[in-house]
Amino acid sequence: MRVAIAGAGNVGRSIASELIGNGHQVMLIERRPTMLRQERVPDAEWILADACELSSLQEADVAGCDVVVAATGDDKVNLVVSLLAKTEFAVPRVVARVNRAENEWLFTEQWGVDVAVSKPRLMAALVEEAVTVGQLVRLMTFRQGQANLVEITLPPASPHQGQPLRDLPLPPDAALVAIARGRRVLVPTGDDSLEAGDELYFVCTVDVEAALHGVILGGTHRATPPPE
């Protein structure tokens, strides 16, 4: 993929290094000359420009990117970059960093955001995921399409322990995408069976979360919402 990242601070550089390590082409756009630390990510393309300026994005050929990441420390800037990337350049995928939790409600598809990443929300959700058994924990929301990544840690009393996954009556719009078991991560197949302590990761719509909880655990659904 060709990826443009607005903001070359610690977050932007870290994302760039990870993507380059995975074989992607990365362009870092930064408006402050003092932040142009090309030696930190030497394999990236560096551009000194204001990503909120339409002309700057045109010169950077953002229209040719598969993904734009708005990764600055300013939520207003990230929203403007996201909106321009989606509406002016039709970038297929826009990911935006949310710095302040109270601004998260703004990061929707109306502002061009496909995925909003809130570090406070994600960290709190991961804490809950690590200590919560028998609850449905929402880890991430995919705004466009209104789908969530959710986790359920299987308690010993689950009615489906030992049964093959092909017999698991999942509701529509819910897919089991991974099972974390001890130090292993399993790609689930129909022949796999569930064990107590399994961490089950699903992608599902909000509407079927209660039904999913009922299938996996039985009883009353009690979702742990994403932290505000």
N, C-alpha and C positions, 0 to 999 in steps of 0.2 A: 504494500500500500504506500501511497504518498500521503504524508501526514504533515499538516501545518499546526504549529503550537504557538499560541500567542502568550508571551510571557516567558522570559528566560531566567526566572529566579530558581530557587532550589527545586520547586515542584516541577516546573517546566523542563529543567535540565534532567531531572531524574526520569521523567516520562520519556524524554528523548533518548536517553541512554538505553532504557529498557527496550524501546521500540527498535532502535538501531541494532541492538543485540539479537532481536528476533528477525532481522533481515529486512526491515522497512526503511523507506526513504523519509527523512525527517527534515523539516524546515522550521527553524526557530525565529520568531518575529519579536523583536524587543525594541522599545522606543528610547531606552536610557543607554547612552554610550558606555557608562560605567558597568553595565550588566553584560556587555558583550565579551564574555569570557570563553572564547572559542576553544581554548586549550582544554576546557572541561569536557566538551563534547566535540572532539575534532572532526568526527565523521558527519556531523550535521551541517546543513546549509544555514548560514546565519544572515539575517537581514535586519538592518537598523531602520525601523519604520514604526509608525503608529498604527496598530492593527484596528483602531477605530476609524481610520480614514479610508474611504472607499478607494481612493486612488492608490494607496499603499497596498491594499489587497489585490488590486488589479495588476500592479507591477509585479507582485509576488506570485501571480498566476494561481491564486487560491481556487479558481474554478477548476483547475486540473487536479485538485486534491481529492482523495477518497474520504478523508476525515479531517475535521478541524477541532482542535482542543483549545478551549479558552481557559488558560491556566494562570491568569494573573491573580494578584492578591486583592483586587478590587472587583466587587460583584457588579458594579455598574459597567465597568469595562467588559467583563465577561459576557454580560447580557447583550451589549452592543455588538461585540464580535460575533456572538452566536447568531443574532438576528441578521447581520450583514452576510455571514457565510451561507445561511440558509436561503434568504430571500433574494439576495443579489447574485449569488454565485451557485446556487442550487447544489451545495455540498451534500452528498448523501448522508453523512453521519456527523453530527455535531455533539461534542461532549464538553460540558461546562463544569468548572470548579465552583462550588458554593463555599464562600468563606464564612459567612455569618448565617447561623441557622434560621434567624428570623426572616431572611430573604429567600428562603428556599421555595416558597410558594410562587415566586416570580419565574422560576426556571422551568418553564413549560414549553410545549411545542409552539405556542403563540409567539414565544420569543426565539423560536428556532432551535430550541434545545431538545435533542433526542434523549440524552442521558445526563442527568444532573448528579454530580458526585459531591456529597457533603461529608467532609472528613469527620466532624463531630458526630454526625448520624452514623456513619459507617463504623467508627471506633466504638460507639456505644452499642451498636447492634452486634458487633463481634464479641464484645464483652458478654452480652446477654446470650449469644449463641454458645459461648464457651461454658456457661454455668447453668443454662436452662434445659431441663429435661421434661419432655411431655408438653412443651409449648410450641406454637408456631411463631417463629421470629422472622420478621421481614428484614432482609439484609440490604436490598437495593430495589429501587423502582425504575422501570424503564418507561419513561413518560409517554412516548409515542406508542400507542397500543395498550397502555395501562396494564402492563404486566409487572409482576414482582418476582424477585429471587427470594425464596423463603427457605428456612431450614427447620427441620423437626428432628430432635434427638429421641430415638426410640427407647421408651422405658421398658422394663421387664414385663409389664402387664399388657403389652401390645397384642391385639388379637391376631396379627399376621406374622408373628415370629415363626420362622422356619418354613414358611410357604414360598413357593417360587413367585418371582415378580410377575410372571405372565398371568397369575391368578389374582393380582391386586386390582380391585375394581376402582381405578382412578376416575375422578369426574372428568368431563370434557374440559378442555383448555387448561390441563395440568400435565406436566411432563417431569418425570424423575430424571435429572441430568447427571447426578453424581452421588456416590456413597463414600463417605469418609469412615474407614474402619481401622481403628488404631493408627498406625503410621501409613496406611495404604489409602489410596484414592481409587475407587473402582468405577469403571464405566458400566452402568447397569445393563444386564441382559435378562431375557426372560427366564433363564435357568438359575440366576442368582436368587438367594433367599435372604430375608432380613434377619438381623441378629440384634439383641438388646445392646444398646449403646451406640448403634449406628447413627451417624449424622447424615440425614437425608436432605438433599438439595433439590428443590423443585423450582421450575419456572411456571407460574400460573397467573391467571387474572384474579383481580380482587374479589370478583363475584363468587369464585369457587373455593376460596380459602376455607370457609367453614365446612364445606363438604369434604375437602381434602383432609382437614384435621379429623373429621369424623371417621373417614375411611381408615386412616393410619392408626388412630388412637382410640376411636370410639368415644362416646360421651359428649360433653359440651365443648364447643369450640371456644378457646380463649387465646386470641392472638396477642402477641407482644408487638405493639406498633413501632414503626421507626421512631427513634427519639426526636423530639422537636428541637 
